[in-house]
Amino acid sequence: MGLLIFALLAILFEGLFRGTRLSSTLQLRSHGVYHAQFEIKWFALEDFVQENGGVDVILLGNSMVNTGIDPEILGQRYEYRTGRELRIFNFGVEGLTVAPNSALARLLVREYHPGVLIFVTEMRDYTAVNGVDIEEQLLSDEWLTARLGGKVTLRAWLKDRSFLVKHLLPYRNWNRADFPDTFLQNQYRKLATSPSGYEADYYPRGTAWLPPDPADPAEQALFSMFANYTMDPGRLANLADLLAVTSEGTRVLITELPLHPNYFLYFNDPAAHAKYLEELVPFITSRGGVFLPPLPSELIPDSFRSDYYHLNYKGAMVYSALLADQLAELCLNEGVCLQPMEQAR
Amino acid sequence: MTVTTLLFFACAALAALIYQKLPQRLRQPWLLLISAAFVATWSWQFVLVLAVFSAVNYALGRRAAPPDPRHKTWARAGIAVNVLFLLVFKYSDFYLPQFSKWLNALGMLEPGLVLQILLPIGLSFLVVQNISYLLDVANKRLPPETNFARFCLYIFYFPKLLSGPVERARVFLPRLASPLKVDRALLERSASLILTGLFRKLVIANSLFNMIPADAFITPLDYPGQQLLAWLIAYAFAIYNDFAGYTAIVRGVSLWFGIELSPNFNLPYYARNFTEFWNRWHISLSNWLRDYIFYPLAWSLRRRVPDQNHVLNIVLPPMITMLVSGMWHGLAWNMLLWGGLHGLFMVLERLPSLKKPPVPLNKRPRWRQRLGVLLTFSLAALAWVPFRMELPVALQYWQGLIKWTMPDFKGLGLVIIGWNPLWSWSPLGLPNPLLIVMLILAITLDAHQHRAGSEEWLLNWPRWAQVLLVFALLLVALLAFFADTTAPFVYQGF
């Protein structure tokens, strides 16, 4: 009897979630992916597309993109400069290097057909040991694997297709020690993420003006990681994969956020960054991508930064406008414009 | 295959249906076949190992029976073989690395390689069962089993294989010979046991285990005493519900075949002293220890030291019995300490009887009984510390238990009035509130069983409440299906 009632209620709720707006009203959804912020962005994009009828430009990258570019400002400024109104979404996710981003790019282009992908990258993306844990964890996720065209398990299928399961999944770890804390934090972050995917960093930290200390044990890992910097061929292959979406009509623009000069002190070679750009730019352009040179770091004051890499909300406001200007110049001068999704199809 | 999976229940139900349809003479061979198949789901090699184990014990049992003049010698040899079997498999970590080094040096094993032995499932449980069989045969309490297949079934019978209950051959074999009639009443009993067991395991035990941070038992001094205390109480209830849940499930499944398995738990945290605790906790093993270690030792001592109040008679039997219990759980110092502490508690509660005859527990004033429950639970919980962790960490845990820090009540107040968002409970120095909820649930469940006076209390519930319980269990099972990790039965490791 209990089994029967359970089955009937399951069918009832599945129908309710499918047939009404209850699913999007109840904000708590999950595909069971371990990376909580990825899921926040994934569902925010779903809602964004539902609300706006599509997405023209998707910003891809790591936490620097997440907190560094406000699509609202970027879109308004770009429209002001070029007269083009675009629907822009920030899909920057913490800890994602070029490797998972290349898989994500393929998925997002297939699902949403954006006109443009703007991938924000930097030197750490091409260090083989950087971000490996998150990459393995995310790319081995059964739901994402199935969504990317890999093996489809029963669990993955249910996680993907069942509305009821999607609404139960946020509670799947209900009895874990860290559940109340992670649950609360995820809800907080979800609320702090704008409908266009931007998460402002309001927390004053600002230690960017202090150079990294080689004697500090916490810094030594970074010093050793960047001591003899070379671009990993595997990561470059990932970048090539990401650029391959141009074949589906989506334009790929690649740029770098203005990093704090102290960041480059980790590298033994003062010319490391220039050498990196010398190798990166032809790699991108030869594969149909467009590279936007990084803006001078002086444009962002120290107090507008959280650390060497991240911008706080003030920095994000400034940089979003500057990036819009840079993109507008590209459009007006060279005819390479941000295009709506219809042009990608 | 673990016993909380849907696959296990589906396979067991199918096997039981076929069992009921088979003629009587084919039922035991069928049970043996499905039990061997169950073992093979872990590893097919285990089937071979257990078959050899059964054959050896079967042969030894035949020789250990009177009137063979050397039957006692054969029985002792049998015990030695079983203990050796346990040592070879279970404690291979102690000798294999050194043995591998010798083989490496002799060039018989590739450099750097270490030999490994697969530990057969449920070995510790099987060894004590076989020892009791050999001793019972040698002491004429039981005729030796003459049917090898039936003896194999005693060893292999799948519901009791992984973690008991420890069944005596003299109890189990007659039940096998004349199983209960599987009717509606028996199936209701079975459902009641399985549902209670699943609730204890899936809802209470798994949750409590999961709510204890992994490093609480590695670096306990990183946490304030009040949190360590909450986690210790949670662990005490988790391990109890884990094992009691497991036993209830396998007892319920065994009833599908009409075979009654012995109960293993009877509200142990209601025990008023440690003697009672061991009559309520892991009852089948406790009875085994009592009958094959405690009594023989006590009788042997009384023959040499007739004064029953002599210190040797007071101290040695409980202490040695509990040390053996500790060693059975694991050949490690922390397990010995766990057993030693229980032995010590039992010795201490026997001391007052030196001066005046003990008052039976039920005749003591109510307040003394309640105080006894509290004291016994507290000491048993403290003894779980070395059971759970290595000795140096256990000492740190005990030390940490007395180092309380003031919880951040101000922070909590600001959260309650809505001034601050609740980011996390941890910095407040308070235990996870869900853990408290689960503890209340665990205590309520036991209180309910205590009032009902039966493990099958669910049968007395109204139908709607039973349906609600099934519903809750299905929901929890569904969440567990999607959860990132699941917890295995703790006693499966023994």
Contacts between the chains, C-beta under 8 A, distances in Angstrom:
chain1	res1	chain2	res2	distance
A	1	B	463	7.3
A	1	B	466	8.0
A	1	B	467	5.1
A	1	B	470	7.4
A	2	B	466	7.0
A	2	B	467	4.4
A	2	B	468	7.6
A	2	B	469	7.2
A	2	B	470	2.5
A	2	B	471	5.2
A	2	B	473	7.8
A	2	B	474	6.9
A	3	B	470	6.5
A	3	B	474	6.9
A	5	B	467	6.1
A	5	B	471	6.0
A	6	B	470	7.2
A	6	B	471	5.3
A	6	B	474	4.5
A	6	B	475	7.5
A	9	B	471	7.8
A	32	B	482	5.6
A	34	B	484	6.6
A	155	B	481	7.1
A	155	B	482	6.6
A	158	B	482	8.0
A	159	B	482	7.2
A	165	B	482	7.1
A	168	B	478	6.7
A	168	B	479	6.5
A	168	B	482	7.2
A	169	B	482	5.9
A	171	B	479	6.2
A	172	B	479	5.2
A	172	B	482	4.4
A	172	B	483	4.8
A	172	B	484	7.2
A	173	B	210	7.8
A	173	B	483	5.6
A	173	B	484	5.8
A	174	B	207	7.7
A	174	B	434	7.5
A	174	B	479	6.3
A	175	B	206	6.1
A	175	B	207	3.4
A	175	B	208	7.9
A	175	B	210	4.5
A	175	B	211	6.2
A	175	B	434	7.3
A	175	B	438	7.5
A	176	B	210	4.6
A	176	B	211	6.9
A	176	B	483	7.9
A	176	B	484	7.8
A	176	B	485	7.9
A	177	B	210	6.3
A	177	B	211	4.9
A	177	B	212	6.1
A	177	B	213	4.5
A	177	B	214	7.7
A	177	B	432	6.5
A	178	B	213	7.5
A	179	B	211	8.0
A	179	B	432	7.9
A	179	B	434	7.0
A	180	B	424	7.8
A	180	B	425	5.6
A	180	B	432	5.8
A	180	B	433	7.0
A	180	B	434	6.2
A	181	B	423	7.3
A	181	B	424	4.1
A	181	B	425	6.2
A	181	B	426	6.2
A	184	B	421	7.9
A	184	B	422	5.6
A	184	B	423	6.2
A	184	B	424	6.8
A	185	B	423	6.0
A	185	B	424	7.0
A	188	B	421	6.1
A	188	B	423	6.7
